[in-house]
Amino acid sequence: MAIRKVGVAGCGLMGSGIAQVAAASGFPTVVREVNAELLDKGLKSIDKNLNRLAEKGTITEAAKDEIRGRLKGTTKVEDLQDCDVIIEAIIEQLPAKRELFGALDALCPSSTIFASNTSSLTIMEIASATKRPQRFVGLHFFNPVPVMKLVEVVRTIATEPAVYEEVVAFGTKLGKTAVRAHDSTGFIVNRLLVPYLLDAIRALEEGVGSIEDIDKSMMLGCGHPMGPLTLCDFIGLDVLYSVCESLYEEFKRDEYAPPPLMKRMVVSGHLGRKAGRGFYTYDG
Ligand SMILES: NC(=O)c1ccc[n+]([C@@H]2O[C@H](COP(=O)([O-])OP(=O)(O)OC[C@H]3O[C@@H](n4cnc5c(N)ncnc54)[C@H](O)[C@@H]3O)[C@@H](O)[C@H]2O)c1
């Protein structure tokens, strides 16, 4: 079965990006939010992105209108039922994801493929809320979705090989480089990235270098586009905290244990760029 129509659940930071990329890749796309206000906010952020691309000449005005024409927003979960694949990008909470997929499982034909964009939950634990774990995968995109080239395609112990191959091909049709990963917490990227970021925080705690010097060292010494503490601020300290807790819970290895400074930053609201303050302070 070919994937022709795409459904996206959640039109927040990631869902709006995924919906934009699916529509831009030629797929009729339906994106669902919980209420009209949040839907409007998500669709406006897509419009802003598309306008910026048109102003820069990356896409024509006609292409912008075509992309927008392929994209439909809704607050009704039923409007996702005729999609061939549904990509979930709602809040990172297992009960919410299980409830949504349970409802979608009852609504959708048995052929529909379900995918979760979770960063740190176990795909199998979400899939087990449905009667179709063989048609369930992880599709882990990166922020900002229209810019970042990678998607991790995650198979569980139950995913059917043919379904998996279809989703890998779909990831490529979205213009991404699809890498294959098993359903192991953190998949490939977070499993490798998180210990590095936590070590940068520990180096700061232990006085090895200043915030600026730790960042400069990794940019100029290793050619990274941004330093680890800037990256922590960009991801959000709260988000990173919950990812490292999931990794620690799964592997019980010290490298995933949250450093004390990180916990103190989270409880005091120093969450990074979105809060105006993290390792750095941000205006506006
Ligand atoms: N932010 C990142 O950098 C990043 C990267 C990769 C993966 N993810 C994952 O993507 C998912 C979404 O993250 P985000 O950063 O876009 O979050 P977000 O808070 O920006 O967006 C989530 C949206 O889902 C909506 N939603 C729709 N249906 C819902 C339902 N039934 N229950 C609850 N909320 C519902 C919420 O209203 C909200 O607008 C999470 O699973 C997260 O782990 C995030």
PDBQT file of the ligand as one rigid body, heavy atoms in Angstrom, charges set to zero:
ROOT
HETATM    1  N1  LIG A 301      10.998  19.912  20.648  1.00  0.00    +0.000 N 
HETATM    2  C1  LIG A 301      11.915  19.127  20.084  1.00  0.00    +0.000 C 
HETATM    3  O1  LIG A 301      13.051  19.556  19.819  1.00  0.00    +0.000 OA
HETATM    4  C2  LIG A 301      11.560  17.713  19.725  1.00  0.00    +0.000 A 
HETATM    5  C3  LIG A 301      12.403  17.004  18.838  1.00  0.00    +0.000 A 
HETATM    6  C4  LIG A 301      12.035  15.702  18.465  1.00  0.00    +0.000 A 
HETATM    7  C5  LIG A 301      10.889  15.120  18.982  1.00  0.00    +0.000 A 
HETATM    8  N2  LIG A 301      10.091  15.826  19.851  1.00  0.00    +0.000 N 
HETATM    9  C6  LIG A 301       8.872  15.184  20.338  1.00  0.00    +0.000 C 
HETATM   10  O2  LIG A 301       7.758  15.699  19.582  1.00  0.00    +0.000 OA
HETATM   11  C7  LIG A 301       6.585  15.704  20.398  1.00  0.00    +0.000 C 
HETATM   12  C8  LIG A 301       6.002  17.093  20.411  1.00  0.00    +0.000 C 
HETATM   13  O3  LIG A 301       6.952  17.992  20.931  1.00  0.00    +0.000 OA
HETATM   14  P1  LIG A 301       6.833  19.564  20.674  1.00  0.00    +0.000 P 
HETATM   15  O4  LIG A 301       8.157  20.135  21.068  1.00  0.00    +0.000 OA
HETATM   16  O5  LIG A 301       6.288  19.840  19.316  1.00  0.00    +0.000 OA
HETATM   17  O6  LIG A 301       5.730  19.957  21.774  1.00  0.00    +0.000 OA
HETATM   18  P2  LIG A 301       4.696  21.173  21.770  1.00  0.00    +0.000 P 
HETATM   19  O7  LIG A 301       4.267  21.348  23.170  1.00  0.00    +0.000 OA
HETATM   20  O8  LIG A 301       5.259  22.347  21.015  1.00  0.00    +0.000 OA
HETATM   21  O9  LIG A 301       3.461  20.619  20.922  1.00  0.00    +0.000 OA
HETATM   22  C9  LIG A 301       2.603  19.593  21.333  1.00  0.00    +0.000 C 
HETATM   23  C10 LIG A 301       1.228  19.946  20.849  1.00  0.00    +0.000 C 
HETATM   24  O10 LIG A 301       0.412  18.793  20.814  1.00  0.00    +0.000 OA
HETATM   25  C11 LIG A 301      -0.896  19.231  21.017  1.00  0.00    +0.000 C 
HETATM   26  N3  LIG A 301      -1.824  18.113  21.149  1.00  0.00    +0.000 N 
HETATM   27  C12 LIG A 301      -2.563  17.657  20.105  1.00  0.00    +0.000 A 
HETATM   28  N4  LIG A 301      -3.306  16.630  20.473  1.00  0.00    +0.000 NA
HETATM   29  C13 LIG A 301      -3.066  16.415  21.767  1.00  0.00    +0.000 A 
HETATM   30  C14 LIG A 301      -3.543  15.457  22.689  1.00  0.00    +0.000 A 
HETATM   31  N5  LIG A 301      -4.439  14.516  22.345  1.00  0.00    +0.000 N 
HETATM   32  N6  LIG A 301      -3.071  15.506  23.936  1.00  0.00    +0.000 NA
HETATM   33  C15 LIG A 301      -2.158  16.455  24.272  1.00  0.00    +0.000 A 
HETATM   34  N7  LIG A 301      -1.663  17.384  23.427  1.00  0.00    +0.000 NA
HETATM   35  C16 LIG A 301      -2.114  17.356  22.193  1.00  0.00    +0.000 A 
HETATM   36  C17 LIG A 301      -0.759  20.227  22.152  1.00  0.00    +0.000 C 
HETATM   37  O11 LIG A 301      -1.904  21.045  22.229  1.00  0.00    +0.000 OA
HETATM   38  C18 LIG A 301       0.496  20.981  21.710  1.00  0.00    +0.000 C 
HETATM   39  O12 LIG A 301       0.193  22.107  20.904  1.00  0.00    +0.000 OA
HETATM   40  C19 LIG A 301       7.015  15.155  21.768  1.00  0.00    +0.000 C 
HETATM   41  O13 LIG A 301       6.754  13.776  21.811  1.00  0.00    +0.000 OA
HETATM   42  C20 LIG A 301       8.515  15.436  21.778  1.00  0.00    +0.000 C 
HETATM   43  O14 LIG A 301       9.214  14.538  22.617  1.00  0.00    +0.000 OA
HETATM   44  C21 LIG A 301      10.383  17.116  20.203  1.00  0.00    +0.000 A 
ENDROOT
TORSDOF 0
